[in-house]
Amino acid sequence: MKYIAMIYGNQEKWDSFPAEAWPEAIAKQEAFNKKYRESGELLGAYGLADAVNAKLVRREDGAPAVTDGPYLETKEYIASFYLFDCESQERAQQIAADMPFASESPVELWPVLHESADV
């Protein structure tokens, strides 16, 4: 079964980390990614740009209509997401709890119920 794990944050949160702490944090995240890529359970990991770069795209009269995003006005936004393929929900929860940033803030875990054809 596939699962999406999401980490939330905001620029204020990232700025609160001392600059000298980032190399270690990134190294821990890369070690996590490598471990679960090698196990075959991590299918992809994606860090997103700051929310000021988000756009909303709608279709109006058949043409794209683009406005500034994100969709929801919130203090925190999705900062990164991961796609796992695990044998069980319990295993997905174990992996999510092993994420380095899980000690800083919760990781939101969603089962993927429908999958389109491979692209």
N, C-alpha and C positions, 0 to 999 in steps of 0.2 A: 504494500500500500504506500502511496506517496503522501508526503506531508510537507506543508510550507511552514517554516519557522520564521517569525518576524521580530526584529529588534527595533524598538522605537527610541527616538532621541530628538534633539534639537541643537542648534548651533550653540546656545548658552551652555548646554550640558557638555558638549565637546570642548568648548573653550574653558570649562572648569577643570579639565584634566591638565596637570602641569606638562609643559612641552617635553620635559625629559622622561615622562611616563609613556609617551606614545610609542617609541621603538619597542619597548617590552610588550605593550598591549598588542601591537601589530604582529610581533613574533608569536605571541600566544595564539592569536587568531589564525595565522598561517599554519601553525602546528596542528590546530584543530582541523582546519580545512584538509591538510595533507592526510591526517589520520583517517578521516571519514571518506575522503576520495579513494584512498587505498583499500578501505573495507568495501567499497562499492556502494555505500549508503548515501554519500553526498553526491548529488547529481549536478548541483550548481550553487554558487554563492555570489550574491550581487549586492554591492554597496551602492546606494543611491545618492545623488547630488542633494545639496541643501534644498529645502522647500521653496526658496525664492526662485529656483530654476524650474519648478513644476509648471505644467501647462494643462489646461482643460480643453479637450477637443470635442466639439459637438458638430452635428450636421444640421445646417439650416438651409432649406431650399436646395438640397443636393450638394452644397458646398461646405467645406470645413469652416467652422467658426472657432477660433482659438482665443482663449482668455487666460489670464494668470491663474495659477492653482496654488495650493492643492485644493482638492474637492471640499474637504472639511476644514474649517477654521479651528485648529486645535493648537495647544501648546507644544505637543510632541507629534511627530510624524514618523512614518516608516523610514528608517535609516538604512536598513539592509534586510534582505530575505534570502532564505536558503531552501533548496528543494532536496528532500530526502526520500529515499526509497527503502522502507524498513519492513521487517517481518511482522511487526505489531505496533499498536499504539504505545504500549509500554516501552518498547525499544526507542521509538521516536521521542518519548518523554525523557529517556535517559540521555539521548544525544543532545536534546535541547538544554538539559540541565548541565551538560558538560561544556556548553558554549562559554567562552571566557567572559563575555559581557553579562551572562546570567547572574553573576554576583552583583552587578551594578543595577540591573533592572530586569523585569520579567521578560521572558521570551513567549510570544504568542504563537501557539501551535494549532494549525488547521489541517484536517484531513483533506486531501484532494479527491473529490468524488467523481469528477468527470475529466477525461483527458481527450483532447482532440488528436487527430492523426499526427504522426511524427512529421516534422517539417524538414 
